[in-house]
Amino acid sequence: MNGKQLKNSILQWAIQGKLVPQDPNDEPASVLLERIREEKARLVKEKKIKKDKNESIIYRGEDNSYYEKFLGTGEVKCIDEEIPFEIPASWKWERVGNIFFVTKLAGFEYTKFFTKEALSASNPVPIVRAQNVRMGFFEENKNEAISEMLSSQLERSSLNKKCLLMTFIGAGIGDTCIFPAERKNHLAPNVAKIEPFDDSISLDYAVFALMSPCGQKGVNAIKKSTAQPSLSMETIRKLLIPIPSLREQICISLKLSEALPLVERYSKVQEEQNQLNTEIQYLLKKSILQEAIQGKLVPQIAEERTAKELLEQIQLEKLKLFKEGKLKKSALTDSVIYKGDDNKYYERLNGQIVEIELPFEYPNSWAILRLKDICQLIDGEKRNGKGICLDAKFLRGKSSATIIEKGRFVYAGDNIILVDGENSGEVFTVPQNGYMGSTFKHLWLSSAIWKPYILTFILFYKEELRNSKRGAAIPHLNKDLFYNLPIGIPPIEEQKRIAKRIEQLFQLLK
């Protein structure tokens, strides 16, 4: 169970009446709610608030079903499908709007008055935006404010006493906290104010109830239904929370205030452990790949001879593809890397021999090439006609396929590599025929080399390729670095054994 799950479980126990014992001597919640209704009626009579047309009473009938009676019309309806769980007999289910006054920024849009300049004026009033309201805690806006005069004119949306706040627009909708009223603030257009009608409801208990899975149930339904989720004030008013006696509300709040900081500590330790595990796994995989491309992961077998016989196959294949127009002439230039009698490495290119430094020592049975000798970045077949767009989001399984009319066509089983963007150097195997995205190149790999072995090599250098991108606005793959990477080539059977062993070890790390 992770920290978030544990926190939700504790909140759920609390609002189900399972966190602290009930005291039969406590005033039942029905009396508490009746007192709130009387206070609302007084405020309506004094014209301090408008009459709530949707005010209701929730009760349990003799048939054990839950009913809601609307006081304005007398209508009664069964709401069993809305009740998520049973609560103690002395508790009551209640709508937020029956026990709180819910409001938002009044009138037309006042965003233009929310300025940084107001901070330097006398008595600036900080504004409360969605980013200032986090689940369970409030963070004052130190960057924007409005004048005291304007805030006084917009009294309905000013914040000058302790209340609840809830974001109702955007990805963070439903985040709820207590406004501490340490100084006056003012609502922005994406935060609702939830004020109690009297002191019969503990704000500490109420914020915990609204943070719980039960309190967030209506919010989550909205989140799933629209691309840009938002809560209406009516939706907030209809949220259901269970209400115990005031004494029990206070007891629950105190117990949660003790428990939740421990959960936060547990969550932080768990995150650190998960991060450590991720880093260890990454380093283990990196070590396995490094052992593989150095020839240390599996033993060499003398009967498999050497890789030199592969070199002629590679050259013949490239010549054939050049004649077919599939490779450029520059791809035919091969470098020859060898170890001299002095145990130093040399490279012969265009008739010149130079001493070079290689990152590793390689087995004597291996050939040493540059990556460009067995791997080329090509555009792919240009074609017209409908086909799916193989962009990065689709290939990672994060979006559905879109259909386009033309592009660079690749076939199922081909390999394509990102050459533009932050993840340049990432390789994908094409799952089905289609057009590769504009940020890709087709990755041609020599058929004389076991494909999984080459992909292992590229995977080992993925971070180096990612960290050496060129370009400022849209970074792209450093092709010079990519093509000039030295790669050790074992005999074909050893390549297969290396790839199989890597697969086995990676499975153990899952």
Secondary structure, 3 states (H helix, E strand, C coil): CCHHHHHHHHHHHHHCCCCCCCCCCCCCHHHHHHHHHHHHHHHHHCCCCCCCCCCEEEEECCCCCEEEEECCCCCEEECHHHCCCCCCCCCEEEEHHHHEEEECCCCCCCHHHCECHHHHCCCCEEEECHHHEECCEECCCCCCEECHHHHHHCHHHEECCCEEEEECECCCCCCEEEECCCCCEEECCCEEEEEECCCCCCHHHHHHHHHCCCCCHHHHHHHHHCCCCECCHHHHHCCEEEECCHHHHHHHHHHHHHHHHHHHHHHHHHHHHHHHHHHHHHHHHHHHHHHHHCCCCCCCCHHHCCCHHHHHHHHHHHHHHHHCCCCCHHHHCCCEEEECCCCCEEEEECCEEEEECCCCCCCCCCEEEEHHHCEEEECCEEEEEEEEEECHHHHCCCCCCCEEEEEEEECCCCEEEECECCCCCCEEECCCCEEECCCEEEEEECCCCCHHHHHHHHHHCHHHHHHCCECCCCCECCHHHHHHCEEEECCHHHHHHHHHHHHHHHHHHC
